[in-house]
Amino acid sequence: MYFVVQVRGVVNTRREIKDTLKMLRLHHINHCVLIPETPAYMGMIRKVKDYVAYGVAEADVLATVLESRGRLTADEKLTDAYVKENSQYADIESFAKAICAGEAEITDLPGLKPVLRLHPPRKGYKSIKRTYQQGGALGNYGAEINGLVYRMR
């Protein structure tokens, strides 16, 4: 699974990039989605790489983000009791481990919104005009995305 976080806005961008961000359910800055590692999604990520940060998700960071920023359809917080009641998993941590292992999807839990609305990162972005390899905040982070998402919890 990949974390994909929108870092830049879409004013004055090409229509196909806007459409791809909509297909990824990224409508606002600092929104995050979980994407499986399929060729179709990887092509979409490559197309919008200059507007998003992405990388491989870890289970412990995903569990922390789901506890703090996971929302249900009535804008209620996601709790361990709700996960236990509405799925086969005992708590949020086991659900996050199953998602990262590919055994479950975020849509398997009824009522859980697929988009995580995150805060801006603590200590800020480095630069939203350069890639991560150049010292900025865009593109492929690899496993380092977990540090960025944790700062945005």
HELIX and SHEET records of a PDB file:
HELIX    1   1 ARG A   15  MET A   23  1                                   9    
HELIX    2   2 PRO A   39  LYS A   47  1                                   9    
HELIX    3   3 ALA A   59  ARG A   69  1                                  11    
HELIX    4   4 ASP A   80  ASN A   86  1                                   7    
HELIX    5   5 ILE A   92  ALA A  101  1                                  10    
HELIX    6   6 ILE A  106  ASP A  108  5                                   3    
HELIX    7   7 TYR A  132  GLN A  134  5                                   3    
HELIX    8   8 ILE A  145  ARG A  151  1                                   7    
SHEET    1   A 5 LEU A 116  ARG A 117  0                                        
SHEET    2   A 5 HIS A  31  ILE A  35 -1                                        
SHEET    3   A 5 TYR A   2  GLN A   6 -1                                        
SHEET    4   A 5 VAL A  52  VAL A  56 -1                                        
SHEET    5   A 5 GLY A 139  GLY A 142  1                                        
END                                                                             
